[in-house]
Amino acid sequence: MISTAIRVARVGSAAELAAAALMMLGFPALMLAALVPSVPAFAAAAAVTYLADHYLHRKGSYLVNRLSKVRAGLSIRFLIRQLLLILLLARLGFADDLIYYGAIACFIAFYGLQAPHGALVTLIRNRRRMPVATRNVDLASRIRIPDAPPRRLLHRSAEKMLHLDLAAVAGILVSAYLGSAVVGFVGIGITVGLGVLYVLALVPYVRGAKIPPNAEKVLAAVDDWLAEYRPETVLYFSGSKDSVYQVNMWLETMEQLDSKPLIILRERVILNNLAPTTVPVICVPGGVHLMNLDLSNVRVALYAANVGKNIHLLRVPTMKHVFIGHGDSDKLASVNPYSKVYDEVWTAGRAGRDRYAIADVGVRDEDIVEVGRPQLAPIEGWNGVPEGRIPTVLYAPTWEGWDGNPGNTSLVLAGENIVKKLVKADPPVRVLYKPHPFTGTVSKEAGAAHRRITALVERAAAERATDPRFAADVVAQVAAKTELTRIEARLAELSGKTNGKGSNGDEAEATRDGLVDIARHEEVARLRAEWNTAYWSSFGSHEHRVISGAEPRLYDCFNVSDAMVSDISSVVSDFIASGKPYAVTDSAEVGEEEFKRANTAVRAATILSNSAAELGGLLDAVRDPAADPLAADRGDLKRYLLGPDEPTSIEQFNAAVANLAIKAETRNVGQESRAAVLPDMPVTVAGDDLTA
């Protein structure tokens, strides 16, 4: 019942749901207390609404946003409470008393302060919004960017301003209860005085040395930095907050380029959610500003997504443009006709080339370059299960999707069958269950299946803990857990440190102080690797485990597993890089032949029906790799999808960048040569004479 209410109200917890209910009930209670009238009852109801409102705002509740859509926003709720207080005074017989008129004057004056307060806050934020926001770009030595206003002035400023009425409300209630106006006027004075001080405190930040330089000076400073840095290869990206993973997956590759890298983003929300990187990042929301940047040294532009804003960089002829995408799959996005606008399209292996040939969308075969998948470098190969360890099987189903297609996920129809067979396997195996983070967000059936599977794994783990066949190295596990605690404490310490004030300030400060601390960046990477080692050592190699959350990462789970069961998704394509046996569930039951025809990535997989009866074949391949009937097929499929192991993918990628840069430079030199020998002459376009 409570969980259903939480889902319907779209709140995050039972406490949040309770706060929402109390706030909703508090206002009718206020009206009733005003009509009765009862000062204690009114005071109690007012306290409930204040506290519940504050809690929901602090939690960033979705419900608060919804209330504003139905004319019950923050200002309205405060105004209603104040009007009901006026009603209470009238019902108590204070309509002719000075405190009554003082309360009315106070609330009118208080609301009169809201306009300048809101205007100042908006003006400060707008003036401190940079035309170009950056990371790892030294603008501080080129222009003066002042500190942001204190966080207490701007953070949740509307809520803070409105809550200043608390002194007046409390004072007036005390006056009504005691029959003396003194306390009421003291509260009124405090409320109006604090409101005036709040407005005055904001005034210095809208003028003079407190505001950043104008757009012209900022853009000139960025151009000056570009002229000094001379970037050669750009990763360009535009998208929504939910698509930030598409650029994040290329950050490590950009850090490993032989040429000078630069990342250009178009949305602030992407910049704010970008993973840490040492590569210089420029966020240019305005198309005109982007087109005026000096990118004359750039020779190669890489695009991870096909979006409309790509045109703002595609128009630059002095660089070559490449679509690199954000994954390898048989989805229609992998053969988007938009791709023909680029000079080249880079695919992981031969499969990508063949997809374009079959789709016939205008991408020429000679414009396709196979570069592998640099992101898959952390995935380790496999030479069988190490002696003395039982096999580990990873079950990593994808989520249910938006369209209700039964083929999206194996969870609902096959998940329990898969896990039951794995935990009861003889000889035994270890099960790692890592569900997709979106599991259950759309389908109640998928959510229920996930909970049942989680219970299955945890119950099997508890039974195995009492099985004498599975001895745990308690000393090693305790040492690993101690190491985990140390590493997590250090990571928390590092995450609490900032690269400067910008991490705690606003966009302007983040631009000024956003130079990465290389030593800190490298330490975090090293600690995360150490954390991963300690995590897997902190429990037995025989112990079943449910893995949720961001850590350990999917590729870390690949590396400790000997086989995987999954659904059609990029997870399967990535796992193929390991060369390990894998199974994919045909949950829609289209049949093995059609399933393999439609999905290239499953052509070397054990295909499971919803009963999971075929799972024994996968386990046999894990236990005896020499007798694995699909081993050769997996090797062929890996090369077909992802390209050869040698040279490495990053070497192939760097070579492709270098070759295309040469083509861009050749084109530019040719244009300069032609311009030098051609005389000035009029050019006729559509009947009009234009000067060349």
matplotlib code that plots the C-alpha trace (Angstrom):
import matplotlib.pyplot as plt

x = [0.0, 2.7, 4.9, 2.1, 1.4, 5.1, 5.1, 1.9, 3.1, 6.5, 8.3, 11.5, 10.6, 8.0, 9.2, 8.8, 5.3, 4.5, 5.7, 3.6, 0.5, 1.1, 1.6, -1.6, -3.6, -2.0, -3.7, -7.3, -6.3, -5.1, -8.5, -10.4, -8.3, -8.8, -12.6, -13.0, -10.9, -8.0, -4.5, -2.8, -4.4, -3.4, 0.2, 0.5, -0.9, 1.3, 4.4, 3.5, 3.1, 6.4, 8.4, 6.8, 7.3, 11.0, 11.7, 10.2, 12.2, 15.4, 14.8, 14.0, 10.7, 9.0, 5.7, 6.9, 7.3, 3.9, 2.2, 3.5, 1.8, -1.6, -1.5, -0.2, 3.4, 5.7, 4.6, 0.9, 1.3, 3.0, 0.4, -2.5, -1.0, -0.7, -4.2, -5.5, -3.6, -5.4, -8.7, -7.8, -7.2, -10.5, -12.4, -10.6, -12.0, -8.8, -10.2, -10.2, -6.8, -3.5, -2.0, -4.5, -3.5, 0.1, -0.1, -1.8, 0.8, 3.6, 2.5, 1.9, 5.4, 6.9, 5.4, 6.5, 10.1, 9.7, 9.9, 13.2, 14.6, 13.6, 14.8, 18.2, 18.7, 17.8, 20.0, 23.0, 22.6, 22.2, 25.3, 27.4, 26.3, 29.3, 28.8, 31.5, 32.0, 35.2, 37.1, 40.9, 41.2, 43.3, 41.1, 42.1, 45.3, 43.5, 40.4, 39.2, 36.4, 35.2, 34.1, 30.4, 28.1, 28.0, 26.0, 23.6, 22.4, 21.4, 20.9, 17.1, 16.8, 13.0, 12.4, 14.8, 13.1, 9.6, 10.6, 11.5, 7.8, 8.2, 9.2, 6.1, 3.7, 5.1, 5.0, 1.4, 0.3, 1.9, 0.2, -3.2, -2.8, -1.6, -3.7, -0.6, 0.6, 4.2, 5.5, 3.6, 5.2, 8.7, 8.1, 6.8, 9.9, 12.2, 10.5, 10.5, 14.0, 15.5, 13.7, 15.2, 18.7, 18.4, 17.6, 20.4, 22.9, 22.3, 22.8, 26.6, 26.7, 24.9, 27.5, 31.2, 33.9, 31.4, 30.3, 32.3, 33.5, 31.0, 30.7, 33.0, 35.9, 35.2, 35.2, 38.4, 40.1, 38.9, 40.2, 43.5, 43.7, 42.9, 45.6, 48.1, 46.9, 46.3, 43.9, 44.1, 41.3, 37.9, 35.2, 31.9, 28.7, 25.2, 22.3, 20.2, 21.2, 20.3, 22.7, 25.8, 27.1, 27.5, 30.3, 31.6, 32.5, 35.0, 36.8, 39.5, 40.1, 40.5, 43.1, 45.1, 45.2, 48.6, 47.2, 46.1, 42.5, 39.6, 36.0, 33.3, 29.9, 26.7, 24.6, 25.5, 23.7, 26.1, 29.1, 27.7, 27.4, 30.6, 32.9, 36.3, 38.8, 42.2, 41.1, 40.3, 36.5, 34.6, 30.8, 29.4, 25.6, 25.2, 25.5, 26.8, 29.4, 30.6, 30.8, 33.0, 35.5, 38.9, 39.2, 41.6, 44.1, 41.6, 42.0, 39.6, 36.2, 34.6, 30.9, 29.4, 25.7, 23.6, 21.9, 20.8, 23.4, 26.2, 25.6, 27.2, 30.6, 30.0, 30.0, 33.7, 35.6, 39.1, 38.6, 37.4, 34.3, 33.9, 30.9, 32.2, 28.9, 28.4, 28.3, 28.1, 24.8, 22.3, 19.9, 18.7, 20.7, 23.9, 22.9, 21.3, 21.1, 22.3, 25.8, 26.4, 27.1, 30.4, 33.7, 34.2, 32.3, 34.3, 33.1, 34.5, 34.9, 33.6, 30.1, 29.6, 30.8, 28.4, 25.5, 25.8, 26.2, 23.0, 21.1, 22.1, 21.6, 24.2, 27.4, 30.1, 32.2, 35.4, 34.4, 34.2, 37.2, 37.4, 39.1, 37.9, 36.4, 39.0, 36.6, 36.8, 40.5, 39.8, 38.0, 40.3, 40.6, 40.0, 41.9, 39.5, 38.6, 41.6, 42.4, 40.9, 38.0, 34.5, 33.2, 31.4, 28.4, 27.2, 23.5, 23.1, 19.6, 18.6, 15.5, 12.0, 12.1, 9.2, 7.2, 6.3, 8.0, 8.6, 11.9, 13.4, 14.3, 14.5, 13.6, 9.8, 9.6, 12.9, 14.9, 13.8, 14.3, 17.8, 18.8, 17.3, 19.2, 22.4, 22.2, 21.3, 24.0, 26.1, 29.1, 28.4, 28.9, 28.8, 26.1, 26.6, 23.3, 23.7, 20.4, 20.0, 19.6, 16.2, 14.7, 11.2, 10.8, 8.1, 6.9, 5.5, 6.0, 9.7, 10.2, 8.5, 10.6, 13.7, 12.8, 12.1, 15.4, 17.3, 15.7, 16.7, 20.3, 20.5, 18.8, 21.2, 24.1, 23.0, 22.7, 26.1, 27.6, 26.7, 27.9, 31.2, 32.4, 32.8, 35.5, 36.1, 39.4, 38.2, 41.6, 41.9, 38.4, 38.8, 42.0, 40.2, 37.3, 39.7, 41.4, 38.0, 37.2, 40.6, 40.1, 36.6, 37.6, 40.4, 38.0, 35.5, 38.2, 39.3, 35.7, 35.3, 38.3, 37.8, 40.1, 39.4, 36.4, 34.6, 33.4, 31.3, 30.6, 28.7, 29.4, 31.8, 33.9, 33.9, 35.2, 37.9, 39.1, 38.2, 41.8, 42.1, 44.5, 46.5, 47.9, 44.5, 43.0, 45.6, 45.2, 41.5, 42.0, 44.5, 42.3, 39.3, 41.4, 42.6, 38.9, 37.9, 40.6, 39.7, 35.9, 36.2, 38.6, 36.2, 34.0, 34.6, 35.0, 32.2, 29.7, 26.6, 26.2, 23.6, 25.5, 23.6, 24.8, 27.6, 30.4, 31.7, 31.4, 30.0, 33.5, 34.8, 32.1, 33.0, 36.6, 35.8, 33.2, 33.7, 30.5, 27.5, 23.7, 22.1, 19.6, 19.9, 21.8, 25.2, 26.2, 26.4, 28.4, 30.9, 31.2, 32.2, 35.5, 36.4, 36.1, 34.2, 31.1, 27.8, 24.1, 21.3, 17.6, 15.1, 12.3, 10.0, 10.5, 11.1, 13.2, 16.9, 17.4, 15.4, 17.0, 20.5, 19.6, 18.2, 20.9, 24.6, 25.9, 24.1, 25.5, 28.1, 25.9, 24.0, 20.4, 18.1, 14.3, 12.3, 12.6, 16.4, 16.6, 19.6, 21.7, 23.6, 25.4, 26.8, 28.0, 29.6, 31.6, 32.8, 33.9, 35.7, 36.9, 38.5, 35.1, 33.4, 31.6, 31.3, 34.8, 35.9, 32.6, 33.2, 36.7, 35.4, 32.5, 34.7, 37.0, 33.9, 32.3, 35.3, 38.2, 41.6, 43.4, 46.6, 47.3, 45.3, 42.2, 43.7, 46.6, 44.1, 42.1, 45.2, 46.3, 42.8, 43.0, 46.5, 45.5, 42.4, 44.4, 46.7, 43.7, 42.4, 45.8, 46.2, 42.8, 43.7, 47.0, 45.3, 42.8, 45.5, 47.4, 44.3, 43.4, 47.0, 46.8, 43.2, 42.6, 39.8, 36.7, 32.9, 30.9, 27.3, 25.0, 21.3, 21.5, 23.2, 26.8, 28.8, 32.4, 34.5]
y = [0.0, 2.5, 1.5, 2.0, 5.5, 6.3, 5.3, 7.2, 10.4, 9.9, 10.6, 9.0, 7.5, 6.8, 9.9, 12.1, 10.7, 11.4, 15.0, 15.5, 14.2, 16.3, 19.4, 18.7, 18.1, 21.0, 23.7, 22.5, 22.3, 25.9, 27.0, 25.1, 26.5, 30.0, 29.6, 27.9, 30.1, 28.5, 30.0, 26.8, 24.7, 27.3, 27.4, 23.6, 23.3, 26.2, 24.5, 21.2, 23.0, 25.0, 21.8, 19.6, 22.3, 22.8, 19.0, 18.5, 21.4, 20.1, 16.7, 18.2, 16.4, 15.9, 16.7, 20.3, 20.9, 19.4, 21.7, 24.8, 23.4, 23.4, 27.0, 25.8, 26.9, 28.0, 31.7, 30.8, 28.4, 31.1, 33.7, 31.3, 30.8, 34.5, 35.2, 32.5, 34.2, 37.5, 35.5, 34.1, 37.6, 38.7, 35.8, 36.5, 40.0, 41.9, 43.4, 46.9, 46.5, 47.9, 44.4, 43.5, 46.4, 45.9, 42.3, 43.4, 46.1, 43.6, 41.0, 43.6, 45.1, 41.6, 40.7, 44.0, 42.9, 39.7, 41.5, 43.2, 40.1, 37.9, 40.4, 40.7, 36.9, 36.5, 39.3, 38.0, 34.5, 35.8, 38.0, 35.2, 32.8, 32.5, 32.6, 29.8, 27.6, 25.5, 22.9, 22.4, 25.7, 28.5, 31.6, 32.9, 34.3, 36.1, 37.6, 38.5, 36.3, 37.3, 35.0, 33.9, 35.4, 33.5, 30.3, 31.2, 34.2, 32.3, 28.7, 28.1, 31.9, 32.1, 29.6, 31.4, 34.8, 33.5, 31.8, 35.2, 35.6, 33.1, 35.8, 37.8, 34.8, 33.6, 37.1, 37.7, 34.4, 35.1, 38.5, 37.0, 34.4, 36.9, 39.9, 42.1, 43.7, 44.1, 40.7, 40.9, 44.2, 42.8, 39.9, 42.2, 44.4, 41.4, 40.0, 43.3, 44.2, 40.9, 41.1, 44.5, 43.3, 40.3, 42.6, 45.0, 42.1, 41.2, 44.6, 44.6, 41.5, 43.1, 45.8, 46.7, 44.3, 41.6, 40.6, 38.7, 40.3, 40.6, 38.0, 39.7, 39.7, 36.0, 34.9, 36.8, 35.1, 31.7, 32.4, 33.5, 30.2, 28.3, 30.1, 29.1, 25.5, 24.8, 21.8, 19.3, 16.8, 17.8, 15.5, 17.4, 16.5, 17.8, 16.1, 15.8, 14.9, 11.3, 11.0, 12.2, 8.6, 8.8, 11.4, 10.0, 6.7, 8.6, 10.5, 8.0, 7.6, 11.3, 11.3, 8.7, 10.6, 11.3, 14.7, 17.6, 16.9, 19.2, 18.5, 20.8, 20.5, 22.4, 22.1, 23.1, 20.1, 17.9, 19.8, 19.6, 15.8, 15.1, 12.5, 13.8, 14.2, 15.8, 16.9, 20.6, 21.1, 24.0, 24.3, 26.7, 26.9, 29.6, 28.6, 32.0, 31.9, 28.5, 29.6, 32.6, 30.5, 30.3, 26.5, 27.0, 24.5, 21.7, 19.1, 16.3, 16.6, 13.5, 13.1, 10.7, 11.3, 12.4, 15.6, 18.8, 21.0, 19.1, 21.5, 24.3, 22.6, 20.5, 23.8, 24.3, 23.1, 23.2, 20.1, 16.6, 15.3, 11.7, 9.9, 7.6, 6.8, 5.5, 1.8, -1.2, -2.9, -3.9, -1.0, 1.3, 4.2, 2.4, 3.0, 6.4, 8.1, 11.3, 9.6, 10.5, 14.1, 13.1, 12.8, 9.3, 6.9, 4.8, 1.4, -1.2, -4.0, -5.4, -5.8, -2.0, -1.7, -4.5, -2.9, 0.3, -1.7, -3.6, -0.5, 1.4, 4.8, 6.7, 6.0, 4.9, 1.9, 3.9, 6.4, 3.7, 3.0, 0.1, 1.3, -1.2, -0.2, 1.6, 1.5, -2.3, -2.3, -3.0, -6.2, -9.2, -12.3, -15.9, -19.1, -21.2, -21.3, -21.1, -24.3, -24.4, -22.0, -22.8, -21.1, -17.8, -17.0, -13.4, -12.9, -9.3, -8.8, -5.6, -3.6, -3.9, -0.9, 1.4, -0.6, -3.7, -6.0, -9.4, -9.7, -6.7, -8.5, -12.1, -11.1, -11.6, -14.9, -16.5, -14.9, -17.1, -20.2, -19.1, -18.3, -21.5, -23.7, -21.8, -21.9, -25.6, -26.5, -29.6, -29.3, -25.9, -22.5, -19.0, -16.6, -12.8, -11.0, -7.5, -6.0, -2.9, 0.2, 1.0, -2.4, -2.1, 1.6, 0.8, -2.7, -3.9, -7.4, -6.8, -5.1, -8.1, -10.6, -8.7, -8.8, -12.6, -13.2, -11.1, -13.2, -16.4, -15.4, -14.2, -17.4, -19.5, -17.5, -18.0, -21.8, -22.0, -20.1, -23.1, -25.7, -27.3, -27.7, -24.0, -22.8, -19.1, -17.5, -15.3, -13.7, -12.6, -11.3, -9.3, -7.8, -7.0, -5.3, -3.2, -2.2, -1.3, 0.9, 2.7, 3.2, 4.5, 6.9, 8.3, 8.5, 10.4, 12.7, 13.3, 13.9, 16.4, 18.4, 20.8, 21.9, 25.5, 27.4, 26.6, 23.2, 24.8, 28.1, 28.8, 28.4, 31.4, 30.1, 26.6, 28.0, 30.1, 27.3, 24.2, 23.1, 19.4, 18.4, 15.7, 14.1, 13.9, 12.6, 9.8, 8.9, 8.5, 6.2, 4.1, 3.9, 2.8, 0.0, -1.0, -0.8, -3.2, -5.7, -5.4, -5.7, -9.1, -10.3, -9.2, -12.3, -15.8, -16.7, -19.2, -16.7, -15.8, -12.1, -9.4, -6.4, -3.1, 0.4, 1.9, 0.0, -2.5, -1.6, -3.9, -4.5, -5.5, -8.1, -9.3, -9.8, -12.0, -14.0, -17.1, -16.9, -14.6, -14.8, -11.7, -10.2, -8.4, -5.2, -3.6, -5.7, -8.7, -6.9, -5.7, -9.1, -10.7, -8.8, -11.3, -14.3, -16.1, -18.3, -16.5, -17.2, -14.9, -15.5, -15.5, -14.2, -13.4, -17.0, -16.1, -19.2, -19.8, -19.4, -16.1, -14.8, -15.3, -13.8, -10.7, -10.2, -10.5, -10.5, -13.8, -15.8, -17.4, -17.6, -20.4, -19.5, -20.0, -20.5, -19.1, -22.4, -22.1, -25.8, -25.1, -23.6, -26.9, -26.4, -23.1, -24.6, -27.5, -25.0, -23.2, -26.4, -27.9, -25.2, -27.8, -29.3, -25.9, -26.2, -22.4, -21.3, -20.9, -19.1, -16.6, -15.8, -15.2, -13.1, -11.0, -10.2, -9.5, -7.2, -5.5, -6.0, -7.6, -7.7, -6.3, -3.5, -2.5, -0.5, 2.7, 2.3, 1.9, 4.9, 7.1, 6.0, 6.9, 10.3, 10.9, 9.8, 12.0, 15.0, 14.6, 14.6, 17.8, 19.5, 18.5, 19.9, 23.2, 23.6, 23.0, 25.7, 28.1, 27.4, 27.9, 31.1, 32.4, 31.9, 32.9, 36.6, 38.5, 38.2, 38.7, 35.6, 35.3, 33.5, 33.2, 36.2, 38.5, 39.7, 39.1, 40.0, 36.9]
z = [0.0, 1.0, -1.9, -4.3, -2.8, -3.1, -6.7, -7.6, -5.8, -7.3, -4.0, -2.9, 0.5, 3.1, 5.1, 2.0, 1.5, 5.1, 4.8, 1.7, 3.4, 6.5, 4.4, 2.4, 5.6, 7.4, 5.3, 5.9, 9.6, 9.5, 8.0, 10.6, 13.5, 12.1, 11.9, 15.4, 16.4, 18.3, 18.5, 19.8, 17.1, 14.5, 15.8, 15.7, 12.2, 11.0, 12.5, 10.6, 7.3, 7.7, 8.6, 6.0, 3.3, 4.3, 4.3, 0.8, -0.6, 1.0, -0.5, -3.9, -4.0, -7.4, -5.6, -4.9, -8.6, -9.3, -6.8, -8.7, -11.8, -10.1, -8.7, -5.3, -5.6, -2.8, -2.7, -2.8, 0.1, 2.3, 1.2, 2.1, 5.6, 6.1, 5.0, 7.3, 10.1, 9.3, 9.4, 12.8, 14.1, 12.8, 14.3, 17.7, 17.7, 16.8, 13.6, 15.2, 17.0, 15.9, 15.6, 12.9, 10.7, 11.6, 10.3, 7.1, 6.5, 7.3, 4.8, 2.1, 2.7, 2.9, -0.5, -1.9, -1.1, -3.1, -6.4, -5.9, -4.2, -7.1, -9.7, -8.0, -7.7, -11.4, -12.5, -10.5, -11.9, -15.5, -15.2, -13.7, -16.5, -18.8, -22.6, -22.6, -19.5, -19.3, -17.5, -17.6, -19.5, -18.0, -18.2, -14.8, -16.1, -19.0, -17.4, -13.9, -12.7, -9.2, -6.5, -6.5, -4.0, -0.7, -1.2, 1.6, -0.5, -3.6, -2.7, -2.5, -2.2, -2.7, 0.0, 2.4, 1.7, 2.3, 5.5, 6.9, 7.7, 10.5, 13.0, 12.1, 12.2, 15.5, 17.1, 15.9, 17.3, 20.7, 20.7, 19.9, 22.6, 25.3, 24.2, 23.9, 20.7, 21.7, 20.7, 17.4, 16.4, 17.4, 15.1, 12.3, 12.7, 12.5, 9.4, 7.5, 8.7, 7.6, 4.3, 3.6, 4.7, 2.4, -0.6, 0.3, 0.7, -3.0, -4.4, -4.5, -6.7, -9.7, -10.4, -10.6, -9.7, -8.4, -11.9, -14.5, -17.8, -20.6, -23.4, -25.7, -23.2, -22.2, -25.9, -26.6, -23.6, -24.9, -28.3, -26.8, -24.9, -28.1, -30.0, -27.3, -26.8, -30.6, -30.3, -33.1, -32.4, -31.1, -29.5, -30.1, -28.2, -27.8, -25.9, -22.9, -19.3, -19.9, -22.8, -21.0, -20.9, -24.6, -24.2, -20.9, -22.6, -24.9, -22.2, -21.6, -25.3, -25.7, -22.9, -24.8, -28.2, -29.7, -31.0, -28.7, -27.7, -26.9, -25.9, -27.1, -25.4, -26.2, -23.0, -19.5, -18.1, -19.9, -18.6, -15.0, -15.3, -17.2, -15.6, -14.4, -17.2, -17.8, -21.3, -21.8, -22.1, -23.6, -23.2, -25.8, -25.5, -28.2, -31.8, -32.8, -30.1, -31.3, -34.9, -33.8, -31.9, -33.4, -34.2, -37.1, -35.7, -35.4, -38.1, -36.9, -35.3, -33.7, -33.2, -30.7, -31.6, -34.6, -33.4, -35.0, -33.3, -35.1, -38.1, -36.2, -36.4, -39.6, -41.5, -40.8, -43.9, -42.5, -40.4, -41.3, -39.6, -38.3, -36.8, -34.0, -32.3, -28.8, -29.0, -31.4, -32.0, -34.6, -33.7, -36.4, -34.8, -36.0, -39.6, -39.4, -42.9, -41.2, -41.1, -44.7, -43.8, -42.3, -44.1, -42.5, -40.3, -37.9, -36.8, -34.4, -36.9, -40.2, -38.8, -38.8, -42.4, -43.5, -41.6, -43.7, -46.9, -46.2, -45.0, -48.2, -46.6, -48.7, -46.6, -49.1, -48.2, -48.9, -46.2, -43.5, -41.3, -38.8, -35.5, -32.9, -29.5, -27.3, -24.4, -24.2, -23.3, -19.6, -20.4, -19.8, -21.9, -20.6, -20.4, -18.4, -14.7, -12.4, -10.6, -7.1, -7.9, -8.9, -12.1, -11.7, -13.9, -14.3, -14.8, -16.2, -17.7, -19.2, -18.2, -19.5, -21.8, -22.6, -25.2, -23.3, -25.7, -24.0, -25.8, -24.0, -20.8, -19.6, -16.0, -16.2, -18.1, -17.6, -14.8, -12.0, -14.1, -14.9, -11.4, -9.9, -12.3, -11.6, -7.8, -8.0, -10.6, -9.9, -10.0, -8.3, -9.7, -8.2, -9.3, -9.6, -10.3, -11.6, -12.9, -15.0, -12.8, -14.5, -13.7, -12.5, -13.3, -16.0, -15.4, -12.0, -13.2, -13.8, -10.5, -8.7, -10.6, -9.7, -6.0, -6.2, -8.0, -5.4, -2.6, -4.5, -4.7, -1.1, 0.2, -1.8, -0.5, 3.1, 2.5, 0.9, 3.9, 6.1, 3.6, 4.8, 1.2, 0.9, 3.3, 3.7, 4.3, 7.2, 7.8, 4.1, 4.0, 7.2, 5.8, 2.5, 4.4, 6.4, 3.1, 1.6, 4.6, 4.2, 0.5, 0.8, 3.5, 1.3, -1.8, 0.4, 1.5, -2.1, -3.3, -0.5, -1.7, -4.5, -7.4, -6.2, -5.1, -8.4, -7.2, -4.5, -6.4, -9.6, -13.2, -13.4, -10.5, -11.9, -15.1, -13.4, -11.0, -13.0, -13.7, -12.8, -10.2, -12.1, -9.0, -7.4, -10.6, -10.9, -7.2, -7.6, -10.6, -8.6, -5.5, -7.6, -9.0, -5.5, -4.3, -7.0, -5.9, -2.2, -3.0, -4.7, -1.9, 0.9, 0.3, -0.8, -4.5, -4.0, -2.5, -4.5, -4.8, -5.8, -7.2, -7.4, -7.7, -9.8, -8.1, -8.9, -12.6, -15.3, -16.8, -13.4, -13.1, -16.6, -15.4, -12.4, -14.3, -16.5, -18.4, -18.7, -19.2, -20.6, -23.0, -26.3, -25.4, -25.6, -22.6, -24.9, -27.5, -24.9, -23.2, -26.5, -26.1, -23.3, -25.5, -22.7, -23.1, -23.0, -23.3, -24.4, -23.7, -26.5, -24.3, -27.2, -28.4, -32.1, -32.5, -32.5, -36.3, -36.5, -33.3, -34.6, -38.0, -36.5, -33.8, -34.9, -31.3, -30.5, -33.3, -31.0, -28.0, -26.3, -27.0, -24.0, -24.0, -21.2, -19.4, -19.4, -20.3, -22.5, -19.7, -19.2, -22.5, -21.2, -18.0, -19.8, -22.0, -18.8, -17.0, -20.1, -22.5, -24.7, -25.5, -26.0, -29.4, -29.8, -28.9, -32.6, -33.4, -30.5, -31.8, -35.3, -34.1, -31.8, -34.8, -37.0, -34.4, -32.8, -35.1, -34.6, -31.2, -32.8, -33.3, -30.2, -30.7, -29.3, -31.8, -34.6, -33.4, -33.2, -36.7, -38.1, -36.4, -37.9, -41.4, -41.4, -40.1, -43.0, -45.4, -43.8, -44.0, -47.6, -48.4, -46.6, -48.4, -51.7, -51.0, -50.0, -53.2, -55.4, -53.6, -54.3, -58.1, -58.7, -59.3, -57.6, -59.8, -59.5, -58.8, -59.9, -57.5, -58.4, -60.7, -58.3, -58.6, -55.4, -54.8, -54.4]

ax = plt.figure().add_subplot(projection="3d")
ax.plot(x, y, z, "-o")
ax.set_aspect("equal")
plt.show()
